[in-house]
Amino acid sequence: MNKKYVATVFVLLLTALFSCVIQSSAEDASSVVNANNQFAFELYSKYKSETGNIFFSPYSISTALAMTFEGAKGQTADEMQAVFHFPKDDTLRRSSFQQIYKEINKKDKPYTLKTANALWAQKDYAFLDSYFSLVKQYYGGNVTNLDFKTKTEESRLTINRWVEKQTNNKIKDLIPIGALNSMTRMVLTNAIYFKGMWVKQFDKADTREKDFKVSAEKKVKAKMMSLSGKEAKFNYAETGDLQVLELPYKGEELSMLILLPKEGGMAALEASLNAQEISKLRNSLDEERVEVHLPKFKFETKYFIAEDLKGMGMPTAFSPESADFSGMTGKKDLYIDSVIHQAFVEVNEEGTEAAAATGITMGITSIAIPKFKIFNADHPFIFVIQGRATGNILFLGRVNDPSA
């Protein structure tokens, strides 16, 4: 697995699978929602054995690969469909992605949530107009012609500037030096950005530096935010091994779901974690008075996930000899050269800011106190940013060391 991190941290979160979709819309797009949620946890399982933090946007990765899938044929398409669980029905798949895209980008929200897609094509290469039209219609992806042959670096900078703009300057240098060359014929990109304020914000005056138990042997200092159980009620659930807390964002369409295992229980939680289990936990939530202690954290991640996707079952797309993306050009002349994903998350007293981007490069072949629960996240935990009505996962992750 070829993974690298940006800044000073490893990041462990699975972020972004999707949107604030209203119930009626979600029912129409449920097949794609379910597909993306399933992919999210399957990819997470590739990273869970790593130490440190994790963070990514399954929605961003899935969307970028969905645009690529639209040009795939034969075994290449079959393998991609199996890994991403895309609906086989073209009309259903395309209309679902279109609907989710529109819901994410809807206007007049009490939070910021937006996504954008773009294609960057070699200016003199013969792509099919029908492929470009399809991507624009269903994914909102416009095409920009670049010259990868003779202006490789200029092309790289153009793409990276677009990503920066779409993510409020949180994702920089998505495409690294050397990722493009004179044989590059197209780059497909997705960007997603979120910023939301808590319904019940933490008072900065109550934030204290405390110990965070990374493991039985290691403690670090973390800035721990606190909310009194006397002041607010939250959706909460508890099992013998796990506490689950939901913190809503303003507008109450999105929330963060935090899964806090008992100390030493992260491995067992990760072994059982899947889309069905998350849905079960969400359905078990009840309103309770909860005293909340949550660390502030901020980190970035960068993943080169071609090897991960090959290992999950889609090697043909990366093979110059066997890949079939004839839906893009009418010929079997393209293959996926790299898949790059970069993400950013910050959680503080006011709320959450998160961003992610995915780039796919394609080459040519050549008290009287009421009782309340105590939720003390002073050890590793998993968190999910989700659509509340539907359970659609926008971001999912794990905090192993908030000081990293």
N, C-alpha and C positions, 0 to 999 in steps of 0.2 A: 504494500500500500504506500503510494507516494504522497505524503502529506507534509505540508509545511505551515508554520504559523507566522503571523505578522505581529509586530511590536514585540512584547516580551512574554507572550502567553501562548499556551496551548488552549484551545477552546473546545468545550464538550457540550454541545447543545444541538439539537436538530432543528433548526429554525425554519422556517417559513413554510409551512404548507399553505395556507391560504387565508381566506377572505372573511370579511364581515358580510356573509350572504344571508339575506332574509330567508325565512322558512320556506316560502313558496318557491323562491329561486333555488334554494339548496336542494329541494326535492327533484327539480329538473336536472341539476348537475350532480346528483348524488353519486353516479357511477365514477365520475372523475374525482370527486372528493374522496371517495373510498379508495380509489387507486392511489392517489397521492399520499393519503394517510398510511396505507400499507407500505408503500415505498419508503416513507419517512423512517419507520421503525426498522425496516430491513437494512437501510443504509446506516442507521445508528448502530446496529449490531456490528458493523464493520469497525467501528471506532471505540466501542465501549471498553475494550480491554486496555486501551491507552491510558496513561496517567495524565492528569491535567484536565483543563476545561475543554469543552466541545461546543461549537455553535455553527449551525448552517440553516439554510432555507430550503427545505424540500420542495416548496412551491416553485422557487426560482429554478432549481435544477430540473424539476419535472417539466416545467413550461419550456425551457430552452431545448430540452431533448424532445418534447412533443413537436416543436417546430421542425426539428431535424427528422423526426419520425415520419412527418408528412411527405418527405422525399424518399423514404426507404421502401425497398421492395424485397420480396422473397425471404430468404433466411435472415437477412439483416433486419427486416421489419419484424419477423416472428420473434427474434431474440429480444429486440427492444420492447415489443409489446409485453413479453413475459416478465421482463425486469421491472417495467414501470406500470404494468397492469392496465395499460390504456384500453378503453373500450374498443372492441373490434369494429363496431358499427361506426363508419366514418361520420355520418350525420350527427349521431349522438355525441361522439368525442369532440368534434369541432364546435358544435353549438354549446356544449358544456364549458369548454375552455373560453369561448367567446363570452358567455354569460358571466363566468367568474371574473374575467378581466374587467368587464363593465361594472360589476358590483364593487370590486376593489377600488376602481377609479371614480365611483359616484361622488357627486358634489355635496357640499353642505354637511360635512361630518364634524362631530365634536372632537375629532382626533385627525391626524394625518396618516393616510394610508394610500399608497399609489404604486403602480407597477408599470413597466414599459418594456417593449420588445423591439428589437431592431436587427436587420440583416445588413451585412457589410460585404459586398460582392466585388470581385475582380472586374474592373470596368470593361474589359474586352473579352470576357468569357461568356460563352453561350448558355445561360441558364434559361429554363422554361418560364415564359411569362405566366403560365397557368400556376406554377408553384409559388411565384411571388404574389400573385393575386390571392391565392388561397391563404397564405400566411397573413397578408394584410387584412383580409376580410374577417378571419376568425381569431387571429392573435394580435391584431393591431400593430403588426410589425412592418414598418416601412423599410425600403431598400435604399441604401446609399452606396454608390459606386466609388471604389477606392483603387489605388494602384499598388497592389502588394508586390508586384514584380520589380518595379524600379524605385518605389517610394515606400519601402517596408516600414521604416521607423516613423515616417510621417503618418502612415495609416494606423500604426499602433497607438500613437498619441491621440489621433482623432477619436478612436474607439474609447480609449481611457477617459478622455474629456467628457464624452457622452455619459459614460457610467458615473463619473463624479457628479455631473449635473443632476442626474436622475436620483442619486442617493444623498443629496444634500451634502456633497463632498465627504461622505463617510467612507466610501469605497474608492480608493485611489490605486492606480497602477494595477488594475485587474489583469491585464495582459502584460506579462513581464517581457523584458528584453530577451529575444531569442525564441519566443513562442511563435512568431510569424516569420515567414521567409518567402523567397521568390516563388515557391511552389504553393503557397496558400491561395485558395480560390474563394473562400467565404468564411466569415466569422458570424455566428449567431449569438445574440446577447439578450439576457433578461436582467432587469434590475427591479428591486422592491425596496420600499422605504416605509417605515412606521414610526410615528411618535404619538404617544398617548399619555395623558395625565391620570393618576389614580383618582377614583371617586373619593376615597378617603386618603389624603396625603399624609405622609409621615412628617412630624415636626422635626426640623433640623436640630433643634435644641435638645432633642431626646436621643440623638445619635451619639453613640459612645464607641470607643475602641475596645474591642473585646477579643477573646480567643476564638478562633475558628479551628476545629479539629479536622485537619485534612485526613489524618489517619490515626491509628492508635499510638503511633510513634511520633507524629508531627503535628505541631500547632503553629498557626500564623496569626498575626494581628489583623483584624478586619474592622471596618467601620460599620457597626451594627445599628440599623434603624429599628425603632420600636413604636408600637401602637398599643395603647391600653385596651384591655378587654372591656373596660367600662364605657368606652366611647363608641364602639361600632360592632356590628354583627357582620359576619362573613359566612359564605357557604363553606362548609367544613365536613370532612368525613375522617373516620379513623378505623383502622383494622389492627390486628395484633402486631403487625410489623410496619405499619405505614400511617402517616398523617397526610391528608390532602387538604389544601387551602386554595380558595379561588379569590383573587384580588381583581376586581373589575376596574376598567378604565372609564373615564368620563364618556357618557353616552350609553354605557353598559351594553354595547354590542360586542365588545372585545374584552378579554380578561387574561390574566396570567394564572395558570393552574400550576401549583407547586406540589411536587411529590417528595415528601421528606421521610426517608426510611429511618428506622431506628439505627443507632450507630452500629456500623459494621454490616448493615443490611443492603448496601447498594448493589452488590453482585446479585443477590436474590431478586431484587426489584428489576434490575435490567434483564435478567433471564426470563422474567414473566411479562415484560412490557411489550405490548402490541396495541394496534388500533382498537381491538375489541375490549381490551382491559382498560384503556383510557376511557372509552365510552361507558363501561360499567362503573368506573370510579366517579365519573361526572354525574351519573344518574343516582349515585348514593349520597350526594351532597345534601346537607341540611343546614339551615341558618343557625349559627351559634355565636355566642360572645367568645371571641378569641383574642388572646394577647399575642401579638405578632412581633417576632424578632427576625429581621431579614438583613443580610449583609448588602451593602452597596457593592456593585461590581461593574467593571468595564473592561472589555477585551475585544480583540479582533482575531480572525482565523483566516487561513488560506489553505485550500485543498486542491491538489491535482488528482482528479478522481478517475482518470481513464482506467487505471489498473483495478480500482474497486468495481467499476462497472463491468469490466471484462470478467472479473471473478464472480460477479452476481449473475452472469449468464448471457452477456452480449458481446463476445469477442469479435464477431464477424464485422461489426461496424467499424472497428479499428484496423482491419486488415486491408492493406493496399491491394492485395491479390483477390480478396473475396467480397469486399463491401459492395453493396448495391444501393446507391442513392440515385438511380436512374429517374426517379420522380422529380429530381431537381434539374437534370440536364438532358434526359433522354438517353444517357449513356452511363455505363458503369465506370465512371472515371473519377469519382470522389470517395474519400473515406474520412472518418473522424481522426484527426491528428491529436487533439488534446481537449480535455474538459477541465476548465478552471473555475473554482468557486471561492468567493471571498465574502466574509460576513463581519458585521460589527454589532455589538450590543452594549448598552449602558442602562443600568437600573439604579435609580437614586430616590430621594425622598419625594420628588414631584411625580415621577412616572418612569416611562421606558422609552428609549430610542433604539431602533434596530434597523439595519439595512443589510442587503445582500445583493450580489450580482453573480451571474454565471456567464461564462464565455466558452463557446465551442468553436474550435478552429478546424477547418476542413481543408485537407490538402488534395492535390491531384496525384493519381497513382504514379508512374515514374515517380370587696368591702361591704355598714351592712353591705358588704361587698357581694354583689351577685357572683355566683360561681361562673368561671369561664375557663376555657381550655388554654393551655400554654402551647404555643407553636414557636419553638426556638430553633431556628435554622442555623445552628452553630456547627454544622457538619455537612458533608456533601449532600446535594439534593438535585432533583431534576425539575425543570420548569417548562411550561408550555404556554405560549401566547395563542389564543384561540378565539374563534367566533363563538359567542355564548349560546346563541340559539341553535346552532348546528353542530358544534364541536369541531369545525374545520380548523386544522392546525396551521397557524401562521408561522410560528417559530417553536422549536422544542430544543431543550438543552440541558446540560448538567453543569453545575458549579462545583468544582472540586477544590479550587483555591481562589477565593475572591481577591486575594492580594497579588495574584500573579500579574 
